[in-house]
Amino acid sequence: MVRLQVVKILIKEAEHLVDYLSLVVIEINSSDGCVSVHEDTPEPLFSKIASNLEQPKAKKVSKVPSPVPTAINI
């Protein structure tokens, strides 16, 4: 779902950058589900995606003993 959102953002904001989708790194915080663009993502991809990325609707999750952010390449 996050990948689809990123692709839609790129198509809307800068379609010519879709070819560089593999350079996008997304960070997901496992404790609260927040999604953000990792700083390893190069400009202008970082700015275009970060300013348009919508947070997923939060579901009630049981407490996680030690939250670990997870980074994934799109």
VMD Tcl script that builds the backbone (N, CA, C; Angstrom):
set m [mol new atoms 222]
animate dup $m
set s [atomselect $m all]
$s set {name element resname resid chain x y z} {
  {N N MET 1 A 0.815 -1.175 0.000}
  {CA C MET 1 A 0.000 0.000 0.000}
  {C C MET 1 A 0.873 1.259 0.000}
  {N N VAL 2 A 1.961 1.252 0.754}
  {CA C VAL 2 A 2.861 2.401 0.794}
  {C C VAL 2 A 3.512 2.599 -0.569}
  {N N ARG 3 A 3.910 1.503 -1.194}
  {CA C ARG 3 A 4.546 1.590 -2.522}
  {C C ARG 3 A 3.589 2.227 -3.522}
  {N N LEU 4 A 2.334 1.841 -3.500}
  {CA C LEU 4 A 1.338 2.396 -4.412}
  {C C LEU 4 A 1.176 3.896 -4.173}
  {N N GLN 5 A 1.155 4.301 -2.915}
  {CA C GLN 5 A 1.039 5.724 -2.594}
  {C C GLN 5 A 2.235 6.503 -3.141}
  {N N VAL 6 A 3.433 5.941 -2.988}
  {CA C VAL 6 A 4.640 6.606 -3.483}
  {C C VAL 6 A 4.596 6.732 -5.008}
  {N N VAL 7 A 4.179 5.685 -5.690}
  {CA C VAL 7 A 4.082 5.720 -7.154}
  {C C VAL 7 A 3.076 6.783 -7.581}
  {N N LYS 8 A 1.931 6.852 -6.920}
  {CA C LYS 8 A 0.922 7.858 -7.258}
  {C C LYS 8 A 1.458 9.276 -7.047}
  {N N ILE 9 A 2.192 9.480 -5.965}
  {CA C ILE 9 A 2.778 10.800 -5.697}
  {C C ILE 9 A 3.734 11.180 -6.817}
  {N N LEU 10 A 4.591 10.249 -7.199}
  {CA C LEU 10 A 5.558 10.550 -8.259}
  {C C LEU 10 A 4.872 10.817 -9.591}
  {N N ILE 11 A 3.850 10.056 -9.913}
  {CA C ILE 11 A 3.145 10.277 -11.172}
  {C C ILE 11 A 2.494 11.659 -11.173}
  {N N LYS 12 A 1.912 12.042 -10.044}
  {CA C LYS 12 A 1.240 13.333 -9.953}
  {C C LYS 12 A 2.231 14.495 -9.929}
  {N N GLU 13 A 3.305 14.355 -9.159}
  {CA C GLU 13 A 4.243 15.450 -8.939}
  {C C GLU 13 A 5.375 15.522 -9.968}
  {N N ALA 14 A 5.887 14.381 -10.349}
  {CA C ALA 14 A 7.056 14.374 -11.237}
  {C C ALA 14 A 7.160 13.022 -11.926}
  {N N GLU 15 A 6.330 12.823 -12.928}
  {CA C GLU 15 A 6.241 11.515 -13.584}
  {C C GLU 15 A 7.587 11.020 -14.099}
  {N N HIS 16 A 8.441 11.935 -14.527}
  {CA C HIS 16 A 9.744 11.523 -15.061}
  {C C HIS 16 A 10.644 10.876 -14.001}
  {N N LEU 17 A 10.288 11.000 -12.721}
  {CA C LEU 17 A 11.101 10.413 -11.649}
  {C C LEU 17 A 10.676 8.995 -11.278}
  {N N VAL 18 A 9.597 8.489 -11.865}
  {CA C VAL 18 A 9.120 7.147 -11.545}
  {C C VAL 18 A 10.197 6.100 -11.839}
  {N N ASP 19 A 11.019 6.343 -12.843}
  {CA C ASP 19 A 12.095 5.405 -13.172}
  {C C ASP 19 A 13.100 5.246 -12.035}
  {N N TYR 20 A 13.118 6.193 -11.102}
  {CA C TYR 20 A 14.079 6.160 -10.001}
  {C C TYR 20 A 13.443 5.672 -8.694}
  {N N LEU 21 A 12.333 4.965 -8.805}
  {CA C LEU 21 A 11.606 4.465 -7.647}
  {C C LEU 21 A 12.478 3.591 -6.750}
  {N N SER 22 A 13.407 2.877 -7.335}
  {CA C SER 22 A 14.268 1.982 -6.540}
  {C C SER 22 A 15.188 2.744 -5.587}
  {N N LEU 23 A 15.322 4.053 -5.768}
  {CA C LEU 23 A 16.168 4.864 -4.895}
  {C C LEU 23 A 15.428 5.352 -3.650}
  {N N VAL 24 A 14.119 5.154 -3.618}
  {CA C VAL 24 A 13.303 5.625 -2.500}
  {C C VAL 24 A 13.407 4.639 -1.340}
  {N N VAL 25 A 13.699 5.185 -0.151}
  {CA C VAL 25 A 13.757 4.373 1.059}
  {C C VAL 25 A 12.702 4.923 2.013}
  {N N ILE 26 A 11.795 4.045 2.431}
  {CA C ILE 26 A 10.715 4.426 3.330}
  {C C ILE 26 A 10.988 3.834 4.701}
  {N N GLU 27 A 10.725 4.623 5.733}
  {CA C GLU 27 A 10.925 4.181 7.110}
  {C C GLU 27 A 9.553 4.016 7.771}
  {N N ILE 28 A 9.340 2.869 8.407}
  {CA C ILE 28 A 8.088 2.593 9.090}
  {C C ILE 28 A 8.391 2.339 10.559}
  {N N ASN 29 A 7.797 3.124 11.421}
  {CA C ASN 29 A 7.996 2.964 12.857}
  {C C ASN 29 A 7.023 1.902 13.349}
  {N N SER 30 A 7.539 0.805 13.839}
  {CA C SER 30 A 6.695 -0.327 14.238}
  {C C SER 30 A 5.844 -0.047 15.469}
  {N N SER 31 A 6.206 0.930 16.271}
  {CA C SER 31 A 5.418 1.181 17.485}
  {C C SER 31 A 4.167 1.997 17.217}
  {N N ASP 32 A 4.233 2.932 16.268}
  {CA C ASP 32 A 3.049 3.762 16.024}
  {C C ASP 32 A 2.578 3.730 14.567}
  {N N GLY 33 A 3.295 3.017 13.704}
  {CA C GLY 33 A 2.876 2.883 12.314}
  {C C GLY 33 A 3.160 4.084 11.438}
  {N N CYS 34 A 3.865 5.073 11.955}
  {CA C CYS 34 A 4.182 6.264 11.159}
  {C C CYS 34 A 5.116 5.887 10.009}
  {N N VAL 35 A 4.841 6.481 8.866}
  {CA C VAL 35 A 5.613 6.222 7.660}
  {C C VAL 35 A 6.304 7.519 7.263}
  {N N SER 36 A 7.593 7.432 6.948}
  {CA C SER 36 A 8.330 8.619 6.527}
  {C C SER 36 A 9.354 8.237 5.469}
  {N N VAL 37 A 9.842 9.245 4.780}
  {CA C VAL 37 A 10.876 9.025 3.772}
  {C C VAL 37 A 12.220 9.092 4.482}
  {N N HIS 38 A 13.035 8.079 4.283}
  {CA C HIS 38 A 14.352 8.015 4.923}
  {C C HIS 38 A 15.288 9.024 4.267}
  {N N GLU 39 A 16.202 9.557 5.055}
  {CA C GLU 39 A 17.135 10.579 4.555}
  {C C GLU 39 A 18.079 10.061 3.471}
  {N N ASP 40 A 18.173 8.747 3.299}
  {CA C ASP 40 A 19.007 8.191 2.228}
  {C C ASP 40 A 18.387 8.381 0.844}
  {N N THR 41 A 17.118 8.762 0.794}
  {CA C THR 41 A 16.441 9.000 -0.479}
  {C C THR 41 A 16.958 10.308 -1.061}
  {N N PRO 42 A 17.461 10.280 -2.291}
  {CA C PRO 42 A 18.034 11.493 -2.879}
  {C C PRO 42 A 16.968 12.527 -3.266}
  {N N GLU 43 A 17.402 13.771 -3.334}
  {CA C GLU 43 A 16.553 14.849 -3.844}
  {C C GLU 43 A 16.471 14.723 -5.348}
  {N N PRO 44 A 15.433 15.138 -5.989}
  {CA C PRO 44 A 14.207 15.739 -5.462}
  {C C PRO 44 A 13.170 14.718 -5.037}
  {N N LEU 45 A 13.509 13.422 -5.111}
  {CA C LEU 45 A 12.557 12.390 -4.685}
  {C C LEU 45 A 12.129 12.592 -3.234}
  {N N PHE 46 A 13.095 12.854 -2.369}
  {CA C PHE 46 A 12.812 13.002 -0.943}
  {C C PHE 46 A 11.752 14.072 -0.718}
  {N N SER 47 A 11.966 15.269 -1.245}
  {CA C SER 47 A 11.049 16.386 -1.021}
  {C C SER 47 A 9.672 16.139 -1.609}
  {N N LYS 48 A 9.635 15.621 -2.818}
  {CA C LYS 48 A 8.349 15.386 -3.493}
  {C C LYS 48 A 7.508 14.377 -2.723}
  {N N ILE 49 A 8.135 13.313 -2.244}
  {CA C ILE 49 A 7.389 12.267 -1.547}
  {C C ILE 49 A 7.083 12.691 -0.109}
  {N N ALA 50 A 8.066 13.234 0.587}
  {CA C ALA 50 A 7.874 13.608 1.996}
  {C C ALA 50 A 6.754 14.619 2.175}
  {N N SER 51 A 6.628 15.554 1.263}
  {CA C SER 51 A 5.597 16.583 1.412}
  {C C SER 51 A 4.201 16.078 1.073}
  {N N ASN 52 A 4.098 14.934 0.421}
  {CA C ASN 52 A 2.799 14.414 -0.002}
  {C C ASN 52 A 2.421 13.072 0.632}
  {N N LEU 53 A 3.290 12.511 1.431}
  {CA C LEU 53 A 3.053 11.193 2.013}
  {C C LEU 53 A 1.980 11.275 3.089}
  {N N GLU 54 A 0.944 10.468 2.950}
  {CA C GLU 54 A -0.132 10.435 3.938}
  {C C GLU 54 A 0.132 9.305 4.914}
  {N N GLN 55 A -0.129 9.588 6.182}
  {CA C GLN 55 A 0.054 8.577 7.213}
  {C C GLN 55 A -1.109 7.597 7.169}
  {N N PRO 56 A -0.819 6.311 7.356}
  {CA C PRO 56 A -1.904 5.320 7.379}
  {C C PRO 56 A -2.792 5.548 8.590}
  {N N LYS 57 A -4.026 5.142 8.464}
  {CA C LYS 57 A -4.950 5.228 9.603}
  {C C LYS 57 A -4.412 4.322 10.704}
  {N N ALA 58 A -4.272 4.875 11.892}
  {CA C ALA 58 A -3.700 4.121 13.008}
  {C C ALA 58 A -4.687 3.084 13.525}
  {N N LYS 59 A -4.207 1.889 13.661}
  {CA C LYS 59 A -4.982 0.823 14.282}
  {C C LYS 59 A -4.455 0.655 15.692}
  {N N LYS 60 A -5.319 0.271 16.575}
  {CA C LYS 60 A -4.873 0.064 17.947}
  {C C LYS 60 A -3.983 -1.179 17.980}
  {N N VAL 61 A -2.746 -0.969 18.391}
  {CA C VAL 61 A -1.762 -2.045 18.431}
  {C C VAL 61 A -1.328 -2.226 19.873}
  {N N SER 62 A -1.175 -3.477 20.267}
  {CA C SER 62 A -0.694 -3.716 21.621}
  {C C SER 62 A 0.709 -3.159 21.753}
  {N N LYS 63 A 1.090 -2.867 22.960}
  {CA C LYS 63 A 2.398 -2.251 23.192}
  {C C LYS 63 A 3.519 -3.123 22.661}
  {N N VAL 64 A 4.468 -2.452 22.016}
  {CA C VAL 64 A 5.653 -3.127 21.504}
  {C C VAL 64 A 6.762 -2.853 22.500}
  {N N PRO 65 A 7.419 -3.887 23.019}
  {CA C PRO 65 A 8.425 -3.694 24.060}
  {C C PRO 65 A 9.562 -2.754 23.667}
  {N N SER 66 A 10.072 -2.870 22.462}
  {CA C SER 66 A 11.148 -1.988 22.027}
  {C C SER 66 A 10.906 -1.615 20.572}
  {N N PRO 67 A 10.356 -0.417 20.344}
  {CA C PRO 67 A 10.062 -0.014 18.966}
  {C C PRO 67 A 11.332 0.075 18.133}
  {N N VAL 68 A 11.279 -0.523 16.962}
  {CA C VAL 68 A 12.412 -0.514 16.061}
  {C C VAL 68 A 11.960 0.018 14.719}
  {N N PRO 69 A 12.489 1.176 14.292}
  {CA C PRO 69 A 12.120 1.663 12.979}
  {C C PRO 69 A 12.645 0.700 11.906}
  {N N THR 70 A 11.867 0.526 10.879}
  {CA C THR 70 A 12.237 -0.364 9.801}
  {C C THR 70 A 12.318 0.446 8.520}
  {N N ALA 71 A 13.387 0.300 7.778}
  {CA C ALA 71 A 13.534 0.992 6.500}
  {C C ALA 71 A 13.411 -0.038 5.377}
  {N N ILE 72 A 12.635 0.331 4.357}
  {CA C ILE 72 A 12.476 -0.551 3.211}
  {C C ILE 72 A 12.692 0.229 1.935}
  {N N ASN 73 A 13.280 -0.428 0.966}
  {CA C ASN 73 A 13.408 0.183 -0.355}
  {C C ASN 73 A 12.136 -0.089 -1.111}
  {N N ILE 74 A 11.637 0.923 -1.778}
  {CA C ILE 74 A 10.426 0.782 -2.568}
  {C C ILE 74 A 10.853 0.294 -3.911}
}
mol reanalyze $m
mol bondsrecalc $m
mol representation Tube
mol addrep $m
